[in-house]
Amino acid sequence: MTPTSTSADFHHPDIQLPRLIAHRGYSAAAPENTLAAVRAAHKAGARWVELDVQLLGDGKAVIWHDADVARCSDGRGDLKHLSWTQAQKLDVGGWFNDDFAGERMASLAAMLELLNELEMGVNMELKVNKGHDPRLLAETCLPPMLAELPCERLIISSFSQLALQTCREQADAQTLALGLLCDTLPPDWLAQCQRLEAFSLHPSWYRLKRAQAEAIKQAGYALLCYTVNDPSAFTPYWQWGVDSAITDQPAAFQRYLDNHAN
């Protein structure tokens, strides 16, 4: 039977979304997905960050985007073949610039501690790279996030339906906000969101159409767009009902908004 409920039928956490969410931390000013990037985002005035979490080969949850470490460290190798001890030997900051040399990969636990210290919200993407188990990722990462962060400062998003469904099995809509990530909005987006009792949709901004945005908002879902680094081009999207733009450059974007406020 096709579900008929909408987001408005579910009681979600009282999340106050900011207009801007810092992508992978302040990734234009610091190495992405690091503690340094989150501190930089906070210093720049961001109240929320978007981050990626996945598992190392030994099951340790870490904040990292890629399936391997080549792009953002001084090492090589797939994440699924690394232990925490091996990962901590990597310099994950020097590739960005010398000011961050010696930065280490952040564990999920360390990141949660920092987010609480800074009182920041997080859109945490369960990053399911090839060869990784979506259910194991969700089962490992969700409990500490629910235990450490207040529900109004947490959104879990993923491209993986299985990862999101596993999260929903562990926590109801009142306890946990789920966000459906997509590149192009799928034709059955509403049915997917209804099945997940989702809080939000997270489409790629440049593929989103006005009619789609308006339909999402009419259905009662929050709308977060990624990755927006052209505030001028994005201006019409606010009128479409977009709640938040996920951006690499939160400070520059905020300056643009301040200078063009109506």
C-alpha positions in Angstrom: 0.0 0.0 0.0 1.4 3.4 -0.9 1.9 5.7 2.1 -0.1 8.9 2.1 1.5 10.7 5.1 3.7 13.7 4.6 6.5 15.2 6.8 3.9 17.4 8.5 2.3 14.2 9.9 5.5 13.3 11.9 6.8 15.1 14.9 10.4 15.9 14.2 13.0 17.5 16.5 12.7 21.3 16.8 15.6 22.0 14.4 16.3 25.7 13.7 18.1 25.5 10.4 20.5 28.3 9.5 20.6 29.7 6.0 24.2 28.5 5.6 25.8 25.2 6.6 29.6 24.9 6.3 30.5 22.0 3.9 32.9 19.5 5.4 33.6 22.3 7.9 35.0 25.5 6.5 36.6 23.6 3.7 37.7 26.7 1.8 39.8 27.8 4.8 41.0 24.5 6.3 41.5 20.9 5.4 38.0 19.3 4.9 36.4 17.1 7.6 39.0 17.9 10.2 38.7 19.4 13.7 40.5 22.4 12.4 37.8 22.9 9.7 35.0 22.9 12.2 36.9 25.3 14.5 37.4 27.6 11.4 33.7 27.4 10.6 32.7 28.3 14.1 35.2 31.2 14.1 33.6 32.4 10.9 30.2 32.5 12.5 28.7 29.2 11.1 26.3 27.6 13.5 26.1 24.3 11.6 28.5 22.1 9.6 28.1 19.3 7.2 30.5 16.3 7.7 31.1 12.8 6.5 31.5 9.7 8.6 32.6 6.2 7.7 34.4 3.2 9.1 38.1 2.1 9.0 39.0 -1.5 8.5 39.0 -2.1 12.2 35.6 -0.6 12.7 36.6 2.8 14.0 34.3 5.6 13.0 36.1 8.5 11.5 35.3 11.8 9.8 36.3 11.3 6.2 34.8 11.7 2.7 36.8 9.6 0.2 37.1 5.8 -0.1 40.9 6.3 0.2 43.3 8.7 1.8 45.3 9.8 -1.3 43.7 13.2 -1.9 43.6 14.5 1.6 46.7 13.1 3.3 50.3 12.2 2.8 49.5 8.5 2.5 48.0 6.0 0.3 45.4 3.2 0.8 41.8 2.5 1.1 40.0 3.4 4.3 38.7 -0.2 4.6 42.3 -1.5 4.8 43.5 0.9 7.5 43.4 0.6 11.3 43.0 3.5 13.6 46.7 3.2 14.6 47.7 3.4 10.9 45.3 6.3 10.2 46.7 8.4 13.1 50.1 8.3 11.5 48.8 10.2 8.5 49.2 14.0 8.1 45.8 15.1 6.9 46.5 18.8 6.9 49.7 19.5 5.1 48.2 18.9 1.7 46.0 22.0 2.3 48.8 24.2 3.4 51.7 24.3 5.8 49.7 25.9 8.5 47.8 22.7 9.0 50.7 20.3 8.8 50.4 17.6 11.4 46.6 17.6 11.6 45.3 14.1 12.3 42.2 12.3 11.1 39.3 13.0 13.4 37.5 10.2 15.1 33.7 10.5 15.3 34.1 10.6 19.1 36.5 13.6 19.0 34.3 15.4 16.5 31.2 15.0 18.7 33.1 16.3 21.6 34.2 19.4 19.6 30.7 20.0 18.3 29.3 20.0 21.8 32.1 22.3 23.0 31.2 24.8 20.3 27.5 24.1 20.6 27.2 23.6 16.8 24.7 21.6 14.8 25.7 19.0 12.3 24.4 17.4 9.1 26.3 14.2 9.3 26.4 12.2 6.1 26.7 8.4 6.4 29.2 8.0 3.6 28.8 4.6 2.0 31.7 4.1 -0.4 32.0 1.0 -2.6 32.8 -2.1 -0.6 31.4 -0.7 2.7 28.4 -2.0 4.6 25.6 0.6 4.9 23.9 -1.2 7.8 27.1 -1.7 9.8 27.9 2.0 9.3 24.6 3.1 10.6 24.6 0.7 13.5 28.0 1.8 14.5 27.8 5.5 14.2 24.2 6.4 15.2 24.3 5.3 18.9 27.1 7.7 19.9 25.6 10.6 17.9 22.2 10.1 19.6 24.0 9.8 23.0 26.2 12.9 22.6 24.2 15.4 20.6 20.8 16.9 21.3 18.3 15.9 18.7 17.7 19.6 17.6 21.4 19.8 16.6 21.6 16.6 14.4 20.5 15.6 11.0 21.7 12.3 9.5 21.8 12.2 5.7 22.9 9.7 3.2 22.5 8.6 -0.5 22.0 5.1 0.9 18.4 4.1 1.5 19.6 1.1 3.5 21.7 3.3 5.8 18.8 5.7 6.4 16.3 2.9 7.0 18.7 1.3 9.5 18.8 4.6 11.4 15.1 4.8 11.4 14.8 1.4 12.8 17.0 2.6 15.7 15.2 5.9 16.4 11.8 7.3 15.6 11.1 10.6 13.8 10.7 12.5 17.1 14.2 11.5 18.2 16.1 11.6 14.9 15.9 13.8 11.8 16.8 12.0 8.6 17.7 13.7 5.3 17.5 12.1 1.9 20.5 13.0 -0.2 20.2 13.0 -4.0 22.0 14.4 -7.1 18.9 14.7 -9.3 15.6 14.5 -7.5 14.2 11.0 -8.1 10.6 10.6 -9.4 9.6 8.8 -6.3 11.2 11.2 -3.8 7.9 11.6 -1.9 7.4 7.9 -1.4 11.0 7.5 -0.3 10.7 10.3 2.2 7.4 8.9 3.5 8.9 5.5 4.0 11.8 7.0 6.0 9.6 9.5 7.9 12.3 11.9 6.7 12.8 15.5 7.9 14.5 16.9 4.9 15.6 16.5 1.3 19.2 17.4 0.2 19.4 17.7 -3.6 22.3 19.1 -5.7 21.3 22.8 -6.2 22.1 23.2 -9.8 19.9 20.2 -10.8 16.9 21.4 -8.7 13.9 23.0 -10.5 11.6 25.5 -9.0 8.5 23.3 -9.3 10.4 20.5 -7.5 11.4 22.9 -4.7 7.9 24.1 -4.3 6.5 20.6 -4.2 9.1 19.6 -1.5 8.1 22.5 0.6 4.4 22.0 0.0 4.8 18.4 1.3 6.3 19.7 4.5 10.0 18.8 4.1 13.0 21.0 4.9 15.1 21.7 1.8 18.9 21.8 2.0 20.9 22.3 -1.2 24.6 21.3 -1.8 27.2 22.5 -2.7 26.6 26.2 -3.2 29.5 28.6 -3.8 27.9 31.2 -6.0 25.6 33.2 -3.8 24.5 35.5 -6.6 23.3 32.6 -8.8 21.6 31.0 -5.8 19.5 34.1 -5.0 16.3 32.9 -6.7 16.4 29.6 -4.7 15.6 31.4 -1.5 12.4 32.5 -3.1 11.7 28.9 -4.0 11.6 28.0 -0.3 15.2 26.6 0.2 16.0 26.5 3.9 19.7 26.1 3.8 22.7 26.2 1.4 25.6 23.9 2.2 28.7 25.9 1.1 32.5 25.6 1.1 32.7 29.4 1.8 30.3 30.3 4.6 32.0 33.6 5.4 32.0 34.9 1.8 28.5 33.7 1.3 27.3 35.5 4.5 29.0 38.7 3.4 27.1 38.5 0.2 23.8 38.0 2.0 24.5 40.9 4.4 25.3 43.2 1.5 22.2 42.2 -0.5 19.7 42.1 2.3 16.3 43.5 1.4 
